[in-house]
Amino acid sequence: MLRINREIRDRIVAHARRDHPDEACGIVAGPLGSDRPERFVEMANAERSPTFYRFDSLEQLKVWREMDDRDEEPVVIYHSHTATEAYPSRTDISYASEPNAHYVLVSTRDPEAGPDAIEFRSFRILDGEVAEEPVEVVDAY
């Protein structure tokens, strides 16, 4: 189960809506081994595409080094789908390289959806296998 702070969830959704019609992407870092997403890091979609995302390699290197320096890991890796449901594509699955991360997808295909009605789903992806998990949104940890 992904347990995530409401403020962080809302920031992910806001980023996805702001970047629409392109896919948005980023991470939420947390202390090593905690499984607690704490530090929101919005990243640029190097592809600037409505159907694909890719972290800019230099930005990703910088963010991962910063996490190392802070004894953090990527607890959540998120991106948006602009015209389809919030479910990992074959490409998303093939690029999933963090075995401990929660892969969050947000669908912005319904611009009228309220913050609690928007598709916000979390998955574990390991060795090409996708398993959806419940999401618990909390006001504080």
URBEL-V214722 format. One record per pair of residues at least 6 apart in sequence whose ideal C-beta (glycine too) atoms are under 8 Angstrom apart, sorted by the first residue. I is the first residue (numbers start at 1). J is the second residue. D is the distance in whole Angstrom. If there is no record, write none. Layout:
{{I J D} {I J D}}
This chain:
{{1 133 6} {1 134 5} {1 135 7} {1 136 6} {2 37 8} {2 76 7} {2 102 5} {2 104 7} {2 122 4} {2 133 6} {2 134 7} {2 135 5} {2 136 7} {3 35 8} {3 36 7} {3 136 5} {3 138 6} {3 141 8} {4 28 8} {4 37 5} {4 76 7} {4 135 7} {4 136 7} {4 137 6} {4 138 7} {5 37 7} {5 38 8} {5 137 8} {5 138 6} {5 139 7} {5 140 7} {5 141 6} {6 137 5} {6 138 7} {6 139 6} {8 28 6} {8 37 6} {8 38 8} {8 40 5} {9 120 7} {9 137 5} {10 115 6} {11 40 5} {11 42 8} {12 26 7} {12 28 8} {12 40 7} {12 76 8} {12 78 5} {12 104 7} {12 106 6} {12 120 7} {13 106 6} {13 115 6} {13 118 6} {13 120 7} {15 24 5} {15 26 6} {15 42 5} {15 80 8} {16 24 5} {16 80 4} {16 106 4} {16 108 5} {17 108 6} {17 111 7} {18 24 7} {19 45 7} {19 80 7} {20 80 7} {20 82 6} {20 108 4} {20 111 7} {21 50 5} {21 82 5} {22 45 6} {22 48 5} {22 49 6} {22 50 6} {22 82 7} {23 45 6} {23 47 8} {23 49 6} {23 50 7} {23 51 7} {23 52 7} {23 53 4} {23 79 5} {23 80 5} {23 81 7} {23 82 6} {24 42 8} {24 45 6} {24 53 8} {24 78 8} {24 79 6} {24 80 5} {24 106 8} {25 43 5} {25 44 8} {25 45 5} {25 53 4} {25 54 8} {25 55 6} {25 77 8} {25 78 7} {25 79 4} {25 80 8} {26 40 7} {26 41 5} {26 42 5} {26 43 4} {26 78 6} {26 79 8} {27 41 5} {27 43 7} {27 63 7} {27 74 5} {27 75 8} {27 76 6} {27 77 5} {27 78 7} {28 37 4} {28 38 7} {28 39 7} {28 40 5} {28 41 7} {28 74 8} {28 75 6} {28 76 4} {28 78 7} {29 37 7} {29 38 7} {29 39 4} {29 41 6} {29 67 5} {29 70 7} {29 72 4} {29 73 7} {29 74 6} {29 75 6} {30 36 5} {30 37 5} {30 38 5} {30 39 7} {30 72 6} {30 73 7} {30 75 4} {31 38 7} {31 71 6} {31 72 6} {31 73 8} {32 71 5} {32 72 6} {32 73 5} {33 73 8} {34 75 7} {35 75 6} {35 100 8} {36 75 7} {36 141 6} {37 75 4} {37 76 5} {37 102 8} {38 75 8} {38 141 8} {39 70 8} {39 72 7} {41 63 6} {43 55 5} {43 56 7} {43 59 6} {43 60 7} {43 63 7} {44 55 8} {44 56 5} {44 59 6} {45 53 5} {45 54 7} {45 55 8} {45 79 8} {46 54 5} {46 55 7} {46 56 4} {46 57 8} {46 59 8} {47 53 6} {47 54 5} {50 82 5} {50 83 7} {51 82 8} {51 83 8} {52 91 7} {53 79 5} {53 80 8} {54 95 8} {55 63 8} {64 74 8} {66 72 8} {67 73 6} {67 74 7} {73 98 8} {73 100 7} {73 101 8} {74 98 5} {74 101 5} {75 100 8} {75 101 7} {75 102 6} {76 101 7} {76 102 5} {76 103 8} {76 104 5} {76 122 8} {77 96 8} {77 98 6} {77 101 5} {77 102 8} {77 103 5} {77 104 7} {78 103 8} {78 104 4} {78 105 7} {78 106 7} {79 92 8} {79 104 8} {79 105 6} {79 106 8} {80 105 7} {80 106 5} {80 107 7} {80 108 5} {81 87 8} {81 89 8} {81 105 6} {81 106 7} {81 107 5} {81 108 7} {81 109 7} {82 107 8} {82 108 5} {82 109 6} {83 109 5} {84 107 7} {84 109 7} {85 107 6} {85 109 8} {85 119 6} {86 105 4} {86 106 6} {86 107 4} {86 119 4} {86 120 7} {86 121 4} {87 105 7} {87 121 7} {87 123 8} {88 96 7} {88 103 6} {88 105 7} {88 123 6} {88 125 6} {88 130 5} {92 103 7} {92 105 8} {92 125 8} {93 125 6} {93 128 6} {93 130 6} {94 128 8} {96 103 6} {96 125 4} {96 126 8} {99 126 5} {102 122 5} {102 123 7} {102 124 7} {102 133 7} {103 122 7} {103 123 5} {103 124 7} {103 125 5} {104 120 7} {104 121 7} {104 122 5} {104 123 8} {104 135 8} {105 119 8} {105 120 8} {105 121 5} {105 122 8} {105 123 7} {106 118 6} {106 119 7} {106 120 5} {107 118 7} {107 119 4} {108 118 8} {109 119 8} {110 118 7} {110 119 8} {113 119 8} {120 135 6} {121 132 6} {121 135 7} {122 132 7} {122 133 5} {122 134 8} {122 135 5} {123 130 5} {123 131 6} {123 132 5} {123 133 7} {124 130 8} {124 131 5} {124 133 6} {125 131 8}}
